[in-house]
Amino acid sequence: MILLFPAAVLRAVRPYVALLATAYILEGFVSGQTYESLLFTALGAVLLTFAVDFAEGYLAKTQQARNDAFVPKINMERAVKYLSMDFQLLESPSVNKIKEKIERDNRWGSGFYNLSWYLSSLLDCLFGFAVGAAMIVPLFLGGGVSGGIYFLLALLIFAAASSALNSKIIQKKLTDHLNTKDPKYDTKYLFYFIYGSSIGSILKTARIYGVKKLISGYIEEDERRQDAFGGVFTKLSCASGIVGALTSGIITVGAYIFIVARAVAGAVSVGNVVRYAGTIYNLANSFFGLSSATTRMLDQTDRIQGILEFMEVQNVLRKGTLPVEKRRDNQYSIEFRNVSFKYPGSDDYSLRNFSISLNIGQKLAIVGMNGSGKTTMIKLLCRLYDPSEGSITLNGIDIKKYDYAEYIGLFSVVFQDFRIFSFKLSENISCVADACAKRLAEAAEMAGLSERISKLNEGFDTYLYNTYDSGVEISGGEAQKIALARALYKNAPFIVLDEPTAALDPIAEFEIYSKFNEIVGDKTAIYISHRLSSCRFCDDIAVFHEGELIQRGGHDALLSDKTGKYCELWNAQSQYYDEKAG
């Protein structure tokens, strides 16, 4: 940003180089200076103008290059902030409000790139006014100028009033108009023209169900709204331009009348007529522009506050310092002790008085209806959230006391809403640039990916999705296998699978189940599923209902309780499959 200052000074000085040269040449003609002397003056003015232009251009281009590099850096820091912010903050009402402000302000080109442009405009007016004021001082050093001063002050007062009218009324209305634009329009616009044009599944749905007419209606409605919005914007912009043009014209005429009168009175030479008239004109324009630029700058400053507030959000999770013991035998035990939890901004408990212990090497299946607290329990286990009440311990010690990175390193998780990135297949599985080839092959084999990978021309180096020319599209089942391979590659002592086979075909699902014990090994495994038949390979089953653990035991024991929730769920599903085949 510091280069903006010298660049603004040069732009402020530049018009006065030609102005002073013209005034000097006129004085030379009147006083009878030689042709060579006047030519030398003109040449000097041209060279000086070229030097100023060259220096200003160099500074401007350098600043633009720095700005172009700075903006991606800000965006990257914002992305890193997202990745490092506590998960509970990212979903909190306060942070969501900040994110909404950022999205709203970005609709009209806010950001640090535009802030630099607006600051440059403000500095141009500020330094232009300062240079003009300094240039006109000699006009008042002579005698008999009191009447002229009043006239000049009247011009400046007119400029101030006009500027105030423009900035406080017209520009304010223009800014308010931009800020009140219906945010629904932007949401629909993004849906139609970004998501709708790039995600094939949306286009397929639209084609099959014939929603073209519905979408076209929304687009036409938005276009009418946009036309009405643009009409007001155009009127306000034109009003601002008219006020500026009238102000400049009146000031120009007034300045020349004042200077000519001074020249007739013998107080100003012929050359200085041009000098002072041009100076007053530039001075008034700078004054007029200064007010408008200040208004725009203040508005732009407000528009980047969302990003600044977001970057200043402080994590609230307590990050301990106790190292997690590294055990080759994976002798880790987890215990929930009377844990209750509410999501940020919610008055309802997602878990209430929840207690459970996970034994070493245990294979625990968790079942229950939607919203019963299953996934919430996993988020608490992985410290994406901390309990509202109660505690969670690792080997008898509150998990808050452990080093956060070391603690979450104990878990491999396939979340129900997992994501596959547009990276190489190897990077999707390992999450690092230099993956271990042996571990990649083993994880892919256990997840059932080996055959698919063998058919890829670039193997593990294949990019996923069509973001790249060589990228390949993958099915939902293949994506789920990649997510499973990712969990296996990490080789953490705890493995959590949240609906890990929901997108798999029956054969692939059977293959995963048949070698589940081989996949998990001696790890402590937690398996969440809505399909009770797929949980029978687990010796221990926990039944969740309305945020509480209501039953726990083996399949046969739970099924024998005819009044229990597990039996109710089983009977509800048993009509769709044979119990023996289950």
C-alpha positions in Angstrom: 0.0 0.0 0.0 2.9 2.4 0.6 3.5 2.8 -3.1 0.1 4.5 -3.4 1.4 7.6 -1.7 4.3 8.6 -4.0 2.1 7.5 -7.0 -0.7 9.8 -5.9 1.8 12.7 -5.4 3.1 12.3 -8.9 -0.5 12.2 -10.3 -1.3 15.4 -8.3 1.9 17.2 -9.7 1.5 16.1 -13.3 -1.2 18.5 -14.5 0.7 21.5 -13.0 3.8 20.7 -15.0 2.0 21.6 -18.3 0.1 24.4 -16.6 3.3 26.1 -15.3 5.1 25.6 -18.6 2.2 27.1 -20.6 2.1 30.1 -18.2 5.9 30.6 -18.5 5.8 30.4 -22.3 3.0 33.0 -22.5 5.1 35.3 -20.2 8.0 34.7 -22.5 6.1 35.8 -25.5 4.9 39.0 -23.8 8.4 39.8 -22.5 10.1 39.1 -25.8 12.1 36.0 -24.9 14.0 34.3 -27.7 12.4 31.4 -29.7 15.2 29.1 -28.5 14.6 29.9 -24.9 10.8 29.2 -25.2 11.5 26.0 -27.1 13.9 24.9 -24.4 11.2 25.5 -21.8 8.6 23.5 -23.8 11.1 20.6 -24.3 11.9 20.6 -20.6 8.2 20.5 -19.7 7.7 17.6 -22.1 10.7 15.7 -20.6 9.5 16.4 -17.1 6.0 15.2 -17.9 7.4 12.1 -19.5 9.6 11.4 -16.3 6.6 12.0 -14.0 4.4 9.7 -16.2 7.1 7.0 -16.3 7.7 7.1 -12.5 3.9 7.1 -11.8 3.3 4.3 -14.2 6.1 2.2 -12.7 4.8 2.8 -9.2 1.2 2.0 -10.3 2.2 -1.2 -12.0 4.4 -2.3 -9.1 1.5 -1.6 -6.7 -0.9 -3.5 -8.9 1.5 -6.5 -9.0 1.8 -6.4 -5.2 -2.0 -6.1 -4.9 -2.5 -9.0 -7.3 -0.3 -11.1 -5.1 -1.7 -9.7 -1.8 -5.4 -10.6 -2.6 -4.7 -14.3 -3.2 -2.7 -14.3 0.0 -5.6 -12.9 1.9 -7.9 -15.5 0.4 -5.4 -18.2 1.3 -5.2 -17.0 4.9 -9.0 -17.0 5.0 -9.0 -20.6 3.8 -6.4 -21.5 6.4 -8.6 -19.8 9.0 -11.5 -22.0 8.0 -9.4 -25.1 8.2 -8.0 -24.2 11.7 -11.1 -22.7 13.3 -12.9 -24.7 15.9 -15.7 -26.7 14.2 -18.2 -25.5 16.8 -17.4 -21.9 15.8 -17.9 -22.5 12.1 -21.4 -23.6 12.8 -22.2 -21.0 15.5 -24.7 -18.2 14.9 -22.1 -15.5 15.5 -19.7 -16.7 12.9 -22.5 -17.5 10.5 -23.6 -13.9 10.8 -20.1 -12.8 9.9 -20.0 -15.1 6.9 -23.3 -13.8 5.7 -21.9 -10.2 5.9 -18.9 -11.3 3.8 -21.1 -12.8 1.2 -23.4 -9.8 1.1 -20.6 -7.3 0.8 -18.9 -9.3 -1.9 -21.9 -8.9 -4.2 -20.6 -5.5 -5.2 -16.9 -6.1 -5.6 -15.8 -5.4 -2.1 -12.5 -6.7 -0.9 -8.9 -5.7 -0.3 -8.2 -5.3 -4.1 -10.9 -2.7 -4.5 -9.9 -1.1 -1.2 -6.5 -0.3 -2.8 -8.3 1.3 -5.7 -10.5 3.4 -3.6 -7.6 4.5 -1.4 -5.7 5.5 -4.5 -8.6 7.6 -5.6 -8.9 9.3 -2.2 -5.1 10.0 -2.1 -5.3 11.5 -5.7 -8.0 14.0 -4.5 -6.2 14.7 -1.2 -2.8 15.4 -2.8 -4.4 17.2 -5.7 -6.1 19.5 -3.3 -2.9 20.1 -1.3 -0.8 20.9 -4.4 -3.6 23.2 -5.8 -3.8 25.1 -2.5 -0.1 25.6 -2.5 -0.1 26.8 -6.1 -2.7 29.5 -5.5 -1.2 31.0 -2.4 0.9 33.6 -4.4 -2.4 35.0 -5.8 -3.2 36.4 -2.3 0.2 37.8 -1.5 -0.4 41.0 -3.5 -2.5 44.0 -2.5 -6.1 44.7 -3.2 -7.4 41.2 -3.3 -10.0 41.3 -0.5 -13.0 41.4 -2.9 -11.5 38.7 -5.0 -11.0 36.5 -1.9 -14.7 36.8 -1.2 -15.5 35.7 -4.8 -13.0 32.9 -4.6 -14.4 31.8 -1.2 -17.9 31.8 -2.8 -16.7 29.4 -5.5 -15.1 27.1 -2.9 -18.3 27.2 -0.7 -20.3 26.3 -3.8 -17.9 23.4 -4.5 -18.3 22.3 -0.9 -22.1 22.5 -1.0 -22.2 20.6 -4.2 -19.8 18.0 -3.0 -21.8 17.6 0.2 -25.0 17.2 -1.8 -23.4 14.5 -4.0 -21.7 12.6 -1.2 -24.3 12.9 1.6 -27.4 12.5 -0.4 -26.8 11.0 -3.8 -23.8 8.8 -3.1 -25.4 7.7 0.2 -28.6 6.7 -1.6 -26.6 4.9 -4.1 -24.7 3.0 -1.4 -27.9 2.2 0.5 -29.5 1.0 -2.7 -26.6 -1.4 -3.4 -26.7 -2.7 0.2 -30.5 -3.4 0.1 -30.4 -5.6 -3.0 -32.5 -8.8 -2.4 -30.0 -11.5 -1.4 -32.4 -14.1 -2.7 -31.5 -13.0 -6.2 -27.8 -13.8 -5.7 -28.7 -17.2 -4.3 -30.8 -18.1 -7.3 -28.2 -16.6 -9.7 -25.5 -18.9 -8.3 -27.8 -21.9 -8.5 -28.9 -21.3 -12.1 -25.7 -20.2 -13.7 -22.9 -21.8 -11.6 -24.3 -25.0 -10.0 -26.8 -25.6 -12.8 -24.2 -25.3 -15.5 -21.5 -27.4 -13.8 -23.1 -30.2 -11.9 -24.5 -32.9 -14.2 -26.8 -34.4 -11.5 -28.8 -31.1 -11.3 -29.1 -30.9 -15.1 -30.3 -34.5 -15.3 -32.9 -33.9 -12.7 -34.0 -30.7 -14.5 -34.2 -32.6 -17.8 -36.1 -35.6 -16.5 -38.7 -33.7 -14.5 -39.1 -30.9 -16.9 -38.3 -28.0 -14.5 -37.1 -25.8 -17.3 -40.3 -23.8 -17.3 -40.1 -23.3 -13.5 -36.5 -22.2 -13.6 -37.1 -19.9 -16.6 -39.9 -18.3 -14.6 -37.6 -17.6 -11.7 -35.0 -16.2 -14.1 -37.5 -13.9 -15.7 -38.6 -12.7 -12.3 -35.1 -12.1 -11.3 -34.4 -10.2 -14.6 -37.4 -7.9 -13.9 -36.2 -7.3 -10.4 -32.7 -6.6 -11.7 -34.1 -4.2 -14.3 -35.9 -2.3 -11.7 -32.8 -2.3 -9.5 -30.6 -1.2 -12.3 -33.0 1.6 -13.2 -32.7 3.2 -9.8 -28.9 2.6 -9.9 -28.7 4.4 -13.3 -30.8 7.4 -12.1 -28.6 7.9 -9.0 -25.4 7.5 -11.0 -26.6 10.0 -13.6 -27.7 12.4 -10.9 -24.2 12.2 -9.4 -22.6 12.8 -12.8 -24.8 15.8 -13.5 -24.0 17.4 -10.2 -20.3 16.9 -10.8 -20.5 18.3 -14.4 -22.5 21.4 -13.4 -20.1 22.0 -10.5 -17.1 21.8 -12.7 -18.6 24.0 -15.4 -19.7 26.7 -13.0 -16.4 26.7 -11.2 -14.5 26.9 -14.5 -16.5 29.9 -15.6 -16.2 31.5 -12.2 -12.5 30.9 -12.0 -11.8 32.6 -15.4 -14.1 35.5 -14.5 -12.1 36.0 -11.3 -8.7 35.7 -12.9 -9.6 37.9 -15.9 -10.8 40.6 -13.5 -7.6 40.4 -11.6 -5.6 40.6 -14.9 -7.6 43.7 -16.0 -6.9 45.3 -12.7 -3.2 44.7 -13.4 -2.8 42.3 -10.4 -2.1 39.3 -12.6 0.1 38.9 -15.6 -1.1 37.2 -18.8 0.8 34.0 -18.1 -0.6 33.8 -14.6 -4.2 34.0 -16.0 -3.7 30.5 -17.3 -1.8 29.4 -14.2 -4.3 30.5 -11.6 -7.5 29.7 -13.6 -6.3 26.2 -14.2 -5.2 25.9 -10.6 -8.6 27.0 -9.2 -10.4 24.6 -11.5 -8.2 21.7 -10.5 -8.4 22.7 -6.8 -12.2 22.8 -6.9 -12.4 19.5 -8.7 -10.1 17.9 -6.2 -12.2 19.3 -3.4 -15.4 18.0 -5.1 -13.8 14.6 -5.6 -12.4 14.4 -2.1 -15.8 14.3 -0.5 -17.1 11.6 -2.9 -13.9 9.6 -2.6 -14.1 9.7 1.2 -17.7 8.5 1.2 -16.7 5.6 -1.1 -13.7 4.8 1.0 -15.7 4.7 4.2 -18.2 2.4 2.6 -15.5 0.1 1.2 -13.8 0.0 4.6 -17.1 -1.1 6.1 -17.4 -3.8 3.5 -14.1 -5.5 4.5 -15.0 -5.5 8.2 -16.6 -8.9 7.8 -13.3 -10.5 6.6 -11.4 -8.7 9.4 -13.9 -9.9 12.0 -13.7 -13.4 10.7 -9.9 -13.5 10.8 -10.0 -12.2 14.4 -12.3 -14.9 15.7 -10.4 -16.7 18.4 -10.8 -20.5 19.0 -12.5 -21.5 22.2 -11.6 -25.1 22.5 -9.2 -25.7 25.2 -6.0 -27.1 23.7 -4.1 -29.1 26.3 -0.4 -29.8 26.3 -0.3 -33.4 27.6 1.2 -35.7 25.0 -0.9 -38.8 24.0 1.0 -41.9 24.9 2.2 -43.8 21.8 1.2 -47.4 22.2 1.9 -50.2 19.8 -0.7 -52.4 21.4 -3.4 -49.7 20.9 -4.3 -49.9 24.6 -6.6 -46.9 24.6 -9.9 -46.6 26.4 -12.5 -43.9 25.9 -15.3 -43.1 28.4 -18.2 -40.7 28.2 -19.2 -39.6 31.7 -22.7 -38.0 32.0 -22.2 -36.0 28.8 -24.9 -33.6 27.6 -24.6 -31.4 24.5 -26.4 -28.6 22.8 -25.4 -27.3 19.4 -24.5 -23.6 19.3 -27.6 -21.4 19.2 -29.9 -24.4 20.1 -32.0 -24.7 23.3 -32.5 -28.5 22.8 -30.1 -31.2 23.9 -28.8 -33.5 21.2 -27.4 -35.8 23.9 -28.5 -36.0 27.5 -26.7 -37.6 30.4 -24.9 -39.9 28.0 -22.4 -42.4 29.5 -20.6 -45.1 27.6 -17.2 -46.8 27.7 -15.3 -48.1 24.7 -13.2 -51.2 25.4 -9.9 -52.0 23.8 -10.4 -53.6 20.4 -14.1 -53.4 20.7 -16.4 -53.5 17.7 -19.3 -51.3 18.6 -22.3 -50.8 16.4 -24.5 -47.8 17.0 -28.1 -47.8 15.8 -31.1 -45.5 16.2 -33.5 -43.3 14.3 -32.5 -40.0 12.6 -31.7 -37.3 15.1 -31.1 -39.7 17.9 -27.6 -38.4 18.6 -25.4 -40.9 16.9 -23.3 -38.5 14.7 -23.3 -36.0 17.6 -21.6 -38.6 19.7 -18.9 -39.0 17.1 -18.3 -35.3 16.8 -17.8 -35.1 20.5 -15.5 -38.2 20.5 -13.3 -36.5 17.9 -13.4 -33.1 19.7 -15.1 -31.3 16.9 -17.2 -30.1 19.8 -16.7 -30.1 23.6 -19.6 -31.4 25.8 -21.9 -28.8 27.3 -21.9 -30.8 30.4 -20.0 -33.9 31.7 -16.6 -35.1 30.4 -14.9 -37.5 28.0 -11.7 -39.3 29.1 -8.9 -41.1 27.4 -7.3 -43.7 29.6 -8.9 -41.9 32.6 -7.7 -38.4 31.7 -10.0 -35.6 30.4 -9.4 -35.3 26.7 -9.2 -31.5 27.1 -5.8 -31.9 28.7 -4.3 -33.7 25.7 -2.5 -32.0 22.9 -5.3 -31.4 20.4 -3.5 -32.5 17.3 -2.1 -35.7 19.0 -5.6 -36.5 20.3 -7.4 -36.3 17.0 -4.6 -38.2 15.4 -6.0 -41.3 17.2 -9.1 -41.3 15.0 -9.8 -42.4 11.4 -13.4 -41.4 10.5 -15.6 -41.8 7.5 -18.3 -39.3 8.1 -21.7 -39.7 6.5 -21.2 -36.5 4.6 -17.6 -37.2 3.6 -16.1 -35.3 0.7 -13.7 -36.3 -2.2 -11.4 -33.6 -3.5 -10.4 -32.8 -7.0 -6.9 -34.0 -6.2 -5.0 -37.1 -7.4 -6.4 -40.4 -6.1 -3.2 -40.9 -4.0 -3.7 -37.5 -2.4 -7.4 -38.2 -1.7 -6.4 -41.4 0.1 -3.3 -40.2 1.9 -4.0 -36.5 2.3 -0.3 -35.8 1.7 1.7 -35.1 -1.4 4.3 -37.9 -0.9 2.2 -40.9 0.0 3.7 -44.3 0.9 3.1 -46.6 -2.1 2.8 -49.7 0.0 0.3 -48.3 2.4 -1.7 -46.9 -0.6 -1.9 -50.3 -2.2 -2.9 -52.0 1.1 -5.6 -49.4 1.9 -7.0 -49.6 -1.6 -7.1 -53.4 -1.5 -8.9 -53.5 1.8 -11.4 -50.9 0.6 -12.1 -52.9 -2.6 -10.5 -50.3 -5.0 -7.7 -52.3 -6.5 -9.6 -53.5 -9.6 -10.8 -50.0 -10.4 -7.4 -48.5 -10.0 -5.8 -51.2 -12.3 -8.0 -49.8 -15.1 -6.8 -46.2 -14.7 -4.1 -45.2 -17.1 -2.3 -43.2 -14.4 -3.2 -45.4 -11.5 -2.9 -43.6 -8.2 -1.7 -40.4 -10.0 -5.1 -40.1 -11.7 -7.0 -36.8 -10.9 -10.6 -37.2 -9.8 -13.4 -35.4 -11.5 -13.3 -33.4 -14.7 -11.6 -30.4 -13.2 -8.5 -31.5 -15.1 -8.3 -32.7 -18.6 -7.1 -36.1 -17.5 -9.6 -36.3 -14.6 -12.1 -39.2 -14.2 -15.6 -39.2 -12.9 -16.3 -41.6 -10.0 -19.5 -43.1 -8.8 -21.0 -42.7 -5.4 -19.9 -46.2 -4.4 -16.4 -45.6 -5.6 -16.2 -42.3 -3.7 -17.3 -44.2 -0.5 -14.6 -46.8 -1.1 -12.0 -43.9 -1.4 -13.2 -42.4 1.8 -12.9 -45.8 3.5 -9.4 -46.2 2.0 -8.5 -42.8 3.4 -9.5 -44.0 6.9 -7.5 -47.2 6.6 -4.4 -45.4 5.3 -4.2 -43.2 8.4 -4.1 -46.4 10.4 -5.3 -44.8 13.6 -6.1 -46.9 16.7 -9.8 -45.8 16.6 -11.8 -46.2 13.4 -15.3 -44.7 13.1 -17.5 -45.6 10.2 -20.8 -43.5 9.8 -22.9 -45.3 7.2 -19.8 -46.6 5.3 -21.7 -48.8 2.8 -24.8 -46.6 2.1 -23.7 -46.0 -1.5 -22.3 -49.5 -2.2 -24.0 -52.2 -4.2 -25.0 -55.4 -2.4 -21.9 -57.3 -3.6 -19.5 -54.6 -2.6 -21.3 -54.2 0.7 -21.0 -58.0 1.4 -17.2 -57.9 0.6 -16.7 -55.1 3.1 -18.7 -56.9 5.8 -17.1 -60.3 5.2 -13.6 -58.9 5.8 -14.6 -56.2 8.4 -12.6 -57.9 11.1 -9.6 -58.0 8.8 -10.0 -54.3 7.9 -10.3 -53.2 11.5 -7.7 -55.5 12.9 -7.0 -54.8 16.6 -8.4 -51.3 16.4 -11.4 -50.1 18.4 -14.2 -49.7 15.8 -17.4 -47.8 16.0 -19.9 -48.5 13.3 -23.1 -46.4 12.7 -25.8 -47.7 10.4 -29.6 -47.5 9.9 -29.6 -51.0 8.6 -29.7 -53.3 11.6 -28.9 -56.4 9.5 -25.5 -54.9 8.7 -24.6 -54.6 12.4 -24.8 -58.2 13.4 -21.1 -58.8 13.0 -20.5 -56.5 16.0 -20.6 -58.2 19.4 -21.8 -55.0 21.1 -24.7 -52.8 19.9 -25.7 -49.5 21.4 -29.2 -48.2 20.7 -29.8 -44.4 20.7 -33.1 -42.7 21.0 -33.8 -39.0 21.4 -30.3 -38.2 22.5 -30.1 -41.0 25.1 -28.5 -44.4 25.2 -31.4 -46.7 26.0 -30.1 -50.2 25.2 -26.8 -52.0 24.9 -25.9 -55.6 24.2 -25.5 -58.2 21.6 -28.0 -58.7 18.7 -29.7 -61.8 20.2 -30.0 -60.3 23.7 -31.4 -57.0 22.3 -33.8 -58.9 20.1 -35.1 -60.9 22.9 -36.4 -57.8 24.6 -39.7 -57.6 22.8 -40.6 -54.2 24.3 -37.2 -52.6 23.5 -36.4 -50.1 20.8 -34.0 -52.4 19.0 -36.7 -55.1 18.6 -39.1 -52.4 17.3 -36.6 -51.2 14.7 -35.7 -54.7 13.7 -39.3 -55.8 13.2 -39.9 -52.6 11.2 -37.0 -53.5 8.8 -37.4 -57.3 8.8 -40.2 -57.2 6.2 -37.6 -56.1 3.7 -35.1 -58.9 4.2 -34.9 -62.5 5.5 -33.5 -62.6 9.0 -31.2 -65.4 8.3 -29.7 -63.7 5.3 -29.6 -60.4 7.1 
